[in-house]
Amino acid sequence: MRIRTITVGACEADVPRAARAARTARQRLEDAGYTVQTLRLALDTTGIDRCADLTTVLRGTEALALDAGFDYVSIGRVANDRLPLLAEALAATDTVFASARIAGRDGTMDPAAVTAAAQVITTLASATPGGFGNLRFAALACVAPGSPFFPASYHSGGEPWLAIGPEAAALAVEAAQEAAGEYATQSVAARTRRFIQHLTARIEAHDMRIRAALQEIADDIYVAGCDWSLAPHPDAPCSIGAAIERVSGAPFGEPGTLAIIRACTDAIRAARVILIGFSGVMLPVLEDAVLAQRNAEERYGWRDLLAFSAVCGTGLDTIPLPGDTFTEQIEGMLAEVAALAGALRKPLTARLMPIPGLRAGDMTAFDFPYFVNTRIMAP
């Protein structure tokens, strides 16, 4: 299992201290046998929303983060009145992420934010090559600070913190293979029970190992823990879609899929660890080989993913849409995410990616190592 990110949250004045902690954490985790892919900085938005020139501020923020040794930086939730300027500002950077709060942590939807976020997505699609800039923007509903995963991560002021984002889908693949091997001739229910046991045990073992590795830096920065959401990678050994299919015995999207997704969440929640972030299942269409393949086969749509998110993690993630999707359609999708998050009081996000020049049914053509090309979904 690899570590996707070591993320630190800090105010601007604390960035040097946070950077030292992140570098030390990377060394400790590498010494413990883990591969660490990125260091990320989540900033407090204080000051950003007051500046008249958002593009200048984001460029300065990017330089600050890169000079400190971070690979990516999030400015967090942008105020509604600044959102009309955000697409241009993000397009002028390469490593800056941002978000809009479309529903508060109390579940109340913000209609103005929904409308403004939809416009950001539409504008960003045309302002960046291939609509790729929307990888760095998300609409957040009921999301608390402190998640290690971007674009949802943000700092809410106060003392710095450090959180780990593992690529934990690899643990689900291992657990599914072990359960399938032991219970190959047994019922799906029996296989599922064994899968939950194996996955929970793996999460607990790695959490203990990671916390032991980071024990020495706990005096320097608050170590929040790990978000054990089952984050995938395009490599087959890290496909959450593959793990779900191995347990269910059916292609992703077929009847029974939601039940296994719920089992994945149950395994995470059963682990004797401190739960932070989403603590669920991530289903990013463009970042998982099996999810991309099943989408190309038209086995599920975005509303299926939204239904699945009721029992798992992050909502609608890296959803490839036609380039001519109306802003009003995107607004409707965001409203549904916000409504579900509010009804269930659970964190959900939407990262929607209209691709200029492509229509529903066309294949994407990204040249990006963390994406798997797939079919454009109908809005």
C-alpha positions in Angstrom: 0.0 0.0 0.0 1.3 3.4 -1.0 0.7 6.7 0.8 -1.1 9.1 -1.7 -0.5 12.2 0.4 0.9 13.6 3.6 -1.2 16.7 4.0 -0.6 19.5 6.5 -3.2 22.2 7.4 -1.8 25.5 8.4 -2.2 29.3 8.4 0.3 31.1 6.2 2.5 32.1 9.1 2.9 28.4 10.1 3.9 27.1 6.7 7.6 26.7 7.4 6.8 24.7 10.6 4.3 22.6 8.7 6.7 22.0 5.9 9.4 20.7 8.3 6.8 18.4 9.9 5.7 17.1 6.4 9.3 16.4 5.4 10.0 14.6 8.6 6.8 12.5 8.3 7.8 11.5 4.8 11.2 10.3 6.0 9.7 8.4 8.9 7.1 6.7 6.7 9.7 5.8 4.0 11.9 4.3 6.8 8.8 2.2 7.7 8.6 0.8 4.2 6.0 3.1 2.6 6.2 4.9 -0.7 5.0 8.5 -0.3 3.7 10.1 -3.5 3.1 13.7 -2.5 3.3 16.4 0.2 0.3 18.7 0.2 -0.6 22.0 2.0 -4.1 23.0 3.0 -4.3 26.7 3.8 -6.8 28.8 5.8 -8.6 31.1 3.3 -8.3 34.1 5.6 -6.9 37.0 3.4 -7.6 35.2 0.1 -11.2 36.3 -0.1 -10.4 39.9 0.7 -7.9 40.5 -2.0 -9.2 42.2 -5.2 -6.8 40.2 -7.5 -7.5 36.5 -6.9 -5.2 35.4 -9.7 -2.2 37.2 -8.2 -3.0 35.7 -4.8 -3.2 32.2 -6.1 0.0 32.6 -8.0 1.6 33.8 -4.8 0.1 30.9 -2.8 1.5 28.5 -5.4 5.0 29.9 -5.1 4.8 29.8 -1.3 3.9 26.2 -1.3 6.4 25.1 -4.0 9.2 27.0 -2.3 8.3 25.2 1.0 8.6 21.8 -0.7 5.0 21.0 -1.2 3.7 19.4 -4.5 0.1 20.8 -4.2 -1.7 23.4 -2.2 -5.4 24.0 -1.5 -6.8 27.4 -0.7 -10.0 25.7 0.6 -13.5 27.0 0.3 -13.8 30.3 -1.7 -16.5 32.7 -0.7 -19.5 33.0 -3.0 -18.7 36.5 -4.1 -15.2 35.5 -5.2 -16.3 32.4 -7.1 -16.8 34.2 -10.4 -13.1 35.0 -10.4 -11.9 31.5 -9.5 -11.9 29.8 -12.8 -9.5 32.4 -14.3 -7.3 32.3 -11.2 -7.1 28.5 -11.2 -6.3 28.4 -14.9 -3.3 30.6 -14.2 -1.8 28.0 -11.9 -0.8 24.4 -12.1 -0.8 23.1 -8.5 -3.5 25.1 -6.7 -6.8 23.4 -5.7 -10.0 25.1 -4.4 -13.5 24.4 -3.5 -17.0 25.9 -3.0 -19.2 25.1 0.0 -22.6 24.2 -1.4 -24.0 22.9 1.9 -22.8 23.6 5.4 -21.9 21.0 8.0 -25.5 21.4 9.4 -26.8 20.1 6.1 -28.3 23.4 4.9 -27.9 23.9 1.1 -26.6 27.2 -0.2 -28.4 27.8 -3.5 -26.2 30.8 -4.4 -23.1 28.6 -4.0 -24.6 25.9 -6.1 -25.2 28.3 -8.9 -21.8 29.9 -8.6 -20.0 26.5 -8.4 -21.7 25.3 -11.5 -20.5 28.4 -13.4 -16.9 27.8 -12.2 -17.1 24.3 -13.6 -18.4 25.5 -16.9 -15.9 28.3 -17.2 -12.9 26.2 -16.0 -13.7 23.5 -18.6 -13.2 26.0 -21.5 -10.4 27.9 -19.8 -8.0 24.9 -19.4 -6.8 22.4 -22.1 -9.2 19.4 -22.3 -11.2 20.7 -19.4 -8.4 19.4 -17.1 -8.6 22.3 -14.7 -11.7 20.8 -13.1 -9.5 18.2 -11.5 -8.5 20.9 -9.1 -12.0 22.1 -8.1 -14.8 20.5 -6.2 -18.1 21.5 -4.6 -18.3 20.4 -1.0 -21.4 19.5 1.0 -21.2 18.9 4.8 -17.4 18.5 4.6 -15.4 19.2 7.8 -11.8 20.6 7.8 -8.9 18.2 8.2 -9.3 15.7 5.3 -5.9 14.8 3.7 -7.5 14.4 0.2 -7.7 17.2 -2.3 -9.8 19.1 -3.5 -11.8 18.6 -0.3 -9.0 19.5 2.1 -9.0 22.8 3.9 -7.7 24.4 7.1 -10.1 26.3 9.4 -7.5 28.3 11.4 -5.7 27.6 14.6 -2.8 25.2 15.1 -1.3 23.2 12.2 -2.3 19.5 11.8 -1.0 16.6 9.8 -3.1 13.9 8.2 -2.3 10.8 6.0 -4.1 9.8 2.9 -3.3 6.2 2.0 -4.2 4.4 -1.3 -6.2 2.0 0.8 -8.1 0.4 -2.1 -5.0 -1.9 -2.3 -6.0 -3.3 1.1 -9.5 -4.0 -0.2 -8.1 -5.8 -3.2 -5.9 -8.0 -0.9 -8.9 -8.7 1.5 -11.2 -9.5 -1.4 -8.7 -12.0 -2.9 -8.2 -13.7 0.4 -11.9 -13.9 1.1 -12.6 -15.2 -2.4 -9.9 -17.8 -2.1 -11.2 -19.1 1.2 -14.9 -18.9 0.3 -14.9 -19.5 -3.4 -17.7 -22.0 -3.3 -19.6 -20.2 -0.5 -22.4 -17.6 -0.8 -21.8 -14.0 -1.5 -23.0 -13.2 2.1 -20.4 -15.6 3.6 -17.7 -14.1 1.3 -18.7 -10.6 2.3 -18.5 -11.3 6.0 -15.0 -12.7 5.6 -14.0 -9.8 3.4 -15.0 -7.3 6.1 -12.9 -9.1 8.7 -9.8 -9.2 6.5 -10.2 -5.5 5.5 -10.7 -4.3 9.0 -7.7 -6.3 10.2 -5.5 -4.8 7.5 -6.6 -1.2 8.3 -5.9 -1.7 12.0 -2.4 -3.1 11.3 -1.4 -0.3 8.9 -2.9 2.4 11.2 -0.8 1.1 14.1 2.3 0.9 11.9 1.8 4.5 10.6 1.1 5.9 14.0 4.2 4.3 15.4 6.3 5.8 12.6 5.0 9.3 13.2 5.1 9.1 17.0 8.3 11.2 17.2 6.8 14.2 15.4 3.6 14.4 17.5 5.4 16.9 19.8 5.9 19.2 16.8 2.5 19.1 15.1 -0.9 17.5 15.8 -1.1 14.2 14.0 -4.8 13.7 13.2 -4.4 10.2 11.8 -5.3 8.5 8.5 -8.3 8.8 6.3 -8.9 5.1 5.6 -11.2 5.9 2.6 -10.6 3.2 0.0 -8.8 5.5 -2.5 -7.9 3.8 -5.8 -5.2 4.2 -8.4 -5.2 3.3 -12.1 -3.0 0.2 -11.4 -5.0 -3.0 -11.2 -3.7 -4.0 -7.7 -5.2 -0.7 -6.4 -8.7 -0.9 -8.0 -11.6 -0.6 -5.7 -13.8 -1.7 -8.6 -11.8 -4.9 -8.8 -12.2 -5.6 -5.1 -16.0 -5.0 -5.2 -16.3 -7.4 -8.2 -14.2 -10.1 -6.5 -16.5 -10.1 -3.6 -19.9 -9.7 -5.4 -19.0 -12.0 -8.3 -20.6 -9.6 -10.7 -19.5 -6.6 -12.8 -19.5 -3.2 -11.0 -22.9 -1.6 -11.5 -24.8 -4.8 -11.5 -27.3 -5.6 -8.7 -25.5 -6.3 -5.5 -22.9 -3.6 -6.1 -24.3 -1.2 -3.4 -24.4 -4.0 -0.8 -20.6 -4.7 -1.2 -19.9 -0.9 -1.1 -21.8 -0.8 2.2 -19.7 -3.7 3.4 -16.5 -1.8 2.5 -17.7 1.1 4.7 -18.7 -1.3 7.5 -15.1 -2.6 7.5 -13.6 0.8 7.8 -16.0 1.8 10.6 -15.4 -1.4 12.5 -11.6 -0.8 12.6 -10.3 0.3 16.0 -8.7 3.5 14.7 -9.4 7.2 14.9 -11.6 8.0 11.9 -11.0 11.3 10.0 -12.0 12.7 6.7 -14.5 10.7 4.7 -13.7 7.2 6.0 -15.7 5.6 3.2 -15.3 4.3 -0.4 -14.0 6.5 -3.2 -15.4 5.8 -6.6 -13.6 8.2 -9.1 -14.6 7.1 -12.6 -11.4 8.3 -14.2 -8.9 7.1 -11.6 -9.8 3.4 -11.4 -9.3 0.9 -14.2 -12.3 -1.3 -13.5 -14.7 1.7 -12.9 -13.5 3.2 -16.2 -14.0 -0.1 -18.0 -17.5 -0.7 -16.6 -18.5 2.9 -17.5 -17.3 2.3 -21.0 -19.6 -0.7 -21.1 -22.5 1.5 -19.9 -23.1 -0.6 -16.8 -23.8 2.5 -14.5 -24.4 6.2 -14.7 -23.7 9.2 -12.4 -27.0 8.7 -10.6 -26.0 5.2 -9.7 -22.8 6.6 -8.2 -24.8 9.1 -6.2 -27.0 6.3 -4.9 -23.8 4.4 -3.9 -22.5 7.4 -2.1 -25.4 7.2 0.3 -23.5 4.2 1.9 -19.9 5.1 1.2 -17.7 8.1 0.7 -17.2 11.0 -1.5 -20.1 11.6 -3.9 -19.4 12.3 -7.6 -15.7 12.2 -8.4 -14.0 12.8 -11.7 -17.2 12.5 -13.7 -16.5 13.0 -17.5 -19.3 15.0 -19.0 -20.0 16.3 -22.5 -18.4 19.7 -23.3 -21.8 21.2 -24.2 -23.4 20.3 -20.8 -25.5 23.3 -19.8 -24.6 25.1 -16.7 -28.1 24.5 -15.4 -27.6 20.8 -15.8 -24.4 21.0 -13.7 -26.3 23.1 -11.2 -28.9 20.3 -10.9 -26.3 17.7 -10.3 -24.7 19.8 -7.6 -28.1 20.4 -6.0 -28.7 16.6 -5.8 -25.3 16.0 -4.1 -26.0 18.8 -1.6 -29.6 17.4 -1.0 -28.3 13.9 -0.3 -25.5 15.1 1.9 -27.9 17.3 3.9 -30.5 14.5 4.3 -27.9 12.0 5.5 -25.6 14.5 7.4 -22.6 13.0 5.7 -19.8 14.6 3.7 -20.1 14.5 -0.1 -18.3 16.3 -2.9 -18.8 16.8 -6.6 -15.8 16.9 -9.0 -17.4 17.2 -12.5 -15.4 17.4 -15.7 -17.0 18.6 -18.9 -14.7 17.9 -21.8 -14.8 20.5 -24.6 -15.6 19.0 -28.0 -16.8 15.6 -26.7 -20.3 14.2 -26.6 -22.0 11.5 -24.5 -20.6 8.2 -25.6 -17.3 9.5 -26.9 -14.0 8.3 -25.3 -11.8 10.7 -23.3 -8.2 11.1 -24.5 -6.3 12.2 -21.4 -2.5 11.8 -21.3 -2.2 11.7 -17.6 -0.7 8.9 -15.6 -3.4 9.0 -12.8 -6.3 8.8 -15.3 -7.8 5.9 -17.2 -9.7 7.0 -20.3 -13.3 6.1 -20.5 -16.7 7.0 -22.0 -18.3 10.4 -21.6 -21.3 10.1 -19.3 -24.7 11.7 -20.1 -25.6 14.5 -17.7 
